[in-house]
Amino acid sequence: MSTVTIAVEAAPGRVRVRSSPGVLKPMVLARGEGWARMGLVAARALLLGGDEVRVKIGIDDDCHLELVDIGGTVAYPASGLRSSWHSEITAGERSTLCWDALPFVVSGGASVARSTIVRGGTGARVLLRDTLILGRSAERGGRVESFSDVRIGGRPISVERLEADGAEPVAGVLGHHRVHDSIIAAGFRPPSSSSVLELDAPGSLARWLGTQAHHSPLTAIWRRWHAILAS
């Protein structure tokens, strides 16, 4: 198992950032008083069969982290050998996390388990994008099991599980679509629109299913919601 950690800690002046690399290398792009912007860079090809990647992120109270992927992730064919990618996020009170994740591609012949667990304190705000693509060009894609559990102040915002297999499409799940694009806002509620689901707790979910990631309309929504966090 390869574990990557990022900790954003309150400190006089600029925040303190502590990190440990694994198959992913965290890089500080910028930081200032109470905030940091970081990138995640793959140190080698990801994911190969049998890979187990765990990303642990901790953010102190009143601190803010913007995380960007530098290069997407591809789960490569592995003759059925499973790989996994698990993200665990702990955000302190009144903290902010914004993670603009690039597409996660599940190649034909790959089998992947993914999870995203978010625990935010009172007043925390979280904005996450997750784009799942079944298959590279001209592929139907492999098998993926994806689970997410987002809670703010101990209150569930969104809990979801998705199971899909490009070789065996299921009506009512993805059907003939191969792109599953989602944005979740937790701890705050952006302005509503016809394409956005307002959640029971403070939060909203935008989702799009399609065949080509570059056709997704969610990029415009991401920019609007990101601007709200930055204001």
C-alpha positions as CSV (number, residue, x, y, z in Angstrom):
1,M,0.0,0.0,0.0
2,S,1.2,3.5,-0.8
3,T,-0.1,6.2,1.6
4,V,0.2,9.9,0.7
5,T,-0.5,12.5,3.4
6,I,-1.1,16.2,3.3
7,A,-1.6,18.4,6.4
8,V,-2.4,22.1,6.4
9,E,-1.7,23.6,9.8
10,A,-2.3,27.0,11.2
11,A,0.8,29.1,11.9
12,P,1.8,32.7,12.2
13,G,2.0,34.2,8.8
14,R,1.8,31.6,6.1
15,V,0.3,28.2,6.9
16,R,2.5,25.3,7.5
17,V,2.2,22.4,5.1
18,R,3.4,18.9,5.9
19,S,3.3,16.1,3.4
20,S,4.7,12.7,2.7
21,P,4.9,11.3,-0.9
22,G,4.1,7.8,-2.2
23,V,3.1,6.9,-5.7
24,L,1.7,10.5,-5.7
25,K,3.9,13.5,-4.9
26,P,2.2,16.5,-3.2
27,M,3.7,19.8,-4.4
28,V,3.1,23.2,-2.8
29,L,2.1,25.6,-5.6
30,A,1.5,28.6,-3.4
31,R,0.6,29.4,0.2
32,G,-0.2,32.4,2.4
33,E,-1.9,33.4,5.6
34,G,-4.4,30.7,6.3
35,W,-4.4,29.1,2.9
36,A,-2.4,26.8,0.6
37,R,-2.7,25.6,-3.0
38,M,-1.2,22.2,-3.8
39,G,-0.8,19.9,-6.7
40,L,-0.8,16.1,-6.9
41,V,1.7,14.5,-9.4
42,A,1.9,10.9,-10.2
43,A,5.4,9.5,-9.5
44,R,4.8,6.6,-11.9
45,A,2.1,5.0,-14.0
46,L,-1.2,4.6,-12.1
47,L,-3.1,2.4,-11.4
48,L,-1.5,-0.9,-12.1
49,G,-3.1,-4.2,-11.0
50,G,-2.6,-4.7,-7.3
51,D,-1.9,-1.1,-6.5
52,E,-3.4,0.2,-3.3
53,V,-3.3,4.0,-3.0
54,R,-4.5,5.9,0.1
55,V,-4.6,9.7,0.2
56,K,-5.1,11.3,3.7
57,I,-5.8,15.0,3.9
58,G,-6.1,17.0,7.1
59,I,-6.9,20.7,7.4
60,D,-6.8,22.7,10.6
61,D,-9.6,25.0,11.8
62,D,-9.9,28.2,9.8
63,C,-7.5,27.0,7.1
64,H,-8.1,26.6,3.4
65,L,-6.7,24.1,0.9
66,E,-7.1,24.1,-2.9
67,L,-5.9,20.8,-4.4
68,V,-5.5,20.2,-8.1
69,D,-4.5,17.1,-10.0
70,I,-1.6,17.5,-12.4
71,G,-2.5,14.7,-14.9
72,G,-5.4,12.3,-14.7
73,T,-5.4,8.7,-13.5
74,V,-5.7,5.6,-15.6
75,A,-6.4,2.2,-14.2
76,Y,-4.7,-0.1,-16.6
77,P,-5.7,-3.7,-17.7
78,A,-4.7,-6.2,-15.0
79,S,-6.3,-9.5,-15.9
80,G,-8.8,-9.1,-13.1
81,L,-6.2,-8.2,-10.4
82,R,-8.0,-5.5,-8.4
83,S,-6.5,-2.1,-7.6
84,S,-7.8,0.5,-5.1
85,W,-7.8,4.3,-4.5
86,H,-9.1,5.6,-1.2
87,S,-9.3,9.3,-0.1
88,E,-9.8,10.3,3.6
89,I,-10.4,14.0,4.2
90,T,-10.7,15.6,7.6
91,A,-11.5,19.3,7.5
92,G,-11.5,21.4,10.7
93,E,-14.1,24.0,11.8
94,R,-14.7,26.8,9.4
95,S,-12.1,25.3,7.0
96,T,-12.4,25.0,3.2
97,L,-11.3,22.3,0.8
98,C,-11.6,22.6,-2.9
99,W,-10.4,19.6,-5.0
100,D,-10.6,19.8,-8.8
101,A,-9.8,16.1,-9.7
102,L,-9.0,15.3,-13.3
103,P,-10.7,12.3,-15.0
104,F,-10.3,8.8,-13.5
105,V,-10.2,6.3,-16.4
106,V,-11.0,2.6,-15.9
107,S,-9.5,0.8,-18.8
108,G,-11.0,-2.4,-20.2
109,G,-9.7,-5.3,-18.1
110,A,-9.2,-3.2,-15.0
111,S,-11.0,-3.7,-11.7
112,V,-11.0,-0.8,-9.3
113,A,-12.4,-0.1,-5.8
114,R,-12.6,3.7,-4.9
115,S,-13.8,5.6,-1.9
116,T,-14.0,9.2,-0.7
117,I,-14.7,9.8,3.0
118,V,-15.1,13.4,4.1
119,R,-15.5,14.5,7.7
120,G,-15.8,18.3,8.1
121,G,-16.2,20.2,11.3
122,T,-18.9,22.8,12.0
123,G,-18.8,25.5,9.4
124,A,-16.5,23.6,7.1
125,R,-17.1,23.9,3.3
126,V,-16.1,21.3,0.8
127,L,-16.2,21.4,-3.0
128,L,-15.2,18.2,-4.9
129,R,-15.3,17.2,-8.5
130,D,-15.1,13.6,-9.6
131,T,-15.1,12.5,-13.3
132,L,-15.2,8.8,-13.9
133,I,-14.7,7.4,-17.4
134,L,-15.2,3.8,-18.4
135,G,-12.6,2.9,-21.0
136,R,-10.0,4.7,-23.0
137,S,-10.6,5.5,-26.7
138,A,-12.5,2.6,-28.4
139,E,-12.8,0.7,-25.2
140,R,-15.9,-0.3,-23.2
141,G,-14.1,0.0,-19.9
142,G,-13.5,-2.2,-16.9
143,R,-15.2,-2.7,-13.6
144,V,-15.4,-0.1,-10.8
145,E,-17.0,0.1,-7.3
146,S,-17.1,3.6,-6.0
147,F,-18.3,4.8,-2.6
148,S,-18.5,8.3,-1.1
149,D,-19.6,9.5,2.3
150,V,-19.5,13.3,3.0
151,R,-20.5,14.7,6.4
152,I,-20.3,18.2,7.8
153,G,-20.6,18.8,11.5
154,G,-21.6,15.2,12.0
155,R,-24.5,15.5,9.6
156,P,-24.6,13.4,6.4
157,I,-24.6,15.5,3.3
158,S,-24.3,12.8,0.6
159,V,-23.7,9.0,0.8
160,E,-23.5,7.2,-2.5
161,R,-22.4,3.9,-3.9
162,L,-21.9,3.2,-7.7
163,E,-21.1,-0.2,-9.2
164,A,-20.5,-0.3,-13.0
165,D,-18.9,-2.5,-15.6
166,G,-18.2,-1.3,-19.1
167,A,-18.5,-4.9,-20.4
168,E,-21.9,-5.3,-18.9
169,P,-23.9,-2.0,-19.0
170,V,-26.9,-1.8,-16.7
171,A,-29.9,0.2,-17.5
172,G,-30.7,2.8,-14.8
173,V,-27.0,3.0,-13.8
174,L,-24.9,4.3,-16.7
175,G,-26.5,2.6,-19.6
176,H,-24.7,3.4,-22.8
177,H,-22.9,6.3,-21.2
178,R,-19.2,6.0,-20.3
179,V,-18.7,9.4,-18.5
180,H,-20.0,10.0,-15.0
181,D,-19.2,13.6,-14.0
182,S,-20.1,14.9,-10.6
183,I,-19.6,18.0,-8.4
184,I,-20.6,18.1,-4.8
185,A,-20.8,21.2,-2.6
186,A,-21.0,20.4,1.1
187,G,-21.5,22.9,3.9
188,F,-22.9,25.6,1.7
189,R,-25.6,25.8,-0.9
190,P,-24.8,27.5,-4.3
191,P,-27.5,29.2,-6.2
192,S,-30.0,26.7,-7.6
193,S,-30.5,25.9,-11.2
194,S,-32.4,23.3,-13.3
195,S,-29.4,21.0,-13.5
196,V,-28.5,21.0,-9.8
197,L,-30.0,18.9,-7.0
198,E,-30.3,20.7,-3.7
199,L,-29.6,18.3,-0.8
200,D,-31.5,18.1,2.4
201,A,-28.5,19.3,4.5
202,P,-26.6,22.4,3.3
203,G,-25.2,21.3,0.0
204,S,-25.8,20.7,-3.7
205,L,-25.0,18.0,-6.3
206,A,-24.5,18.5,-10.0
207,R,-24.2,15.4,-12.3
208,W,-23.9,14.7,-16.0
209,L,-23.8,11.4,-17.9
210,G,-22.4,11.3,-21.4
211,T,-20.1,9.7,-23.9
212,Q,-17.3,12.3,-24.1
213,A,-15.8,14.1,-21.1
214,H,-15.1,17.3,-23.0
215,H,-18.9,17.7,-23.7
216,S,-19.7,18.0,-20.0
217,P,-21.4,21.2,-19.0
218,L,-20.2,20.9,-15.4
219,T,-17.0,22.8,-16.0
220,A,-19.0,26.1,-16.1
221,I,-20.8,25.0,-12.8
222,W,-17.5,24.3,-11.2
223,R,-16.2,27.8,-12.0
224,R,-19.3,29.4,-10.5
225,W,-19.2,27.3,-7.3
226,H,-15.4,27.8,-7.0
227,A,-15.9,31.5,-7.2
228,I,-18.4,31.4,-4.3
229,L,-15.8,29.6,-2.1
230,A,-13.1,32.1,-3.1
231,S,-15.2,35.2,-2.4
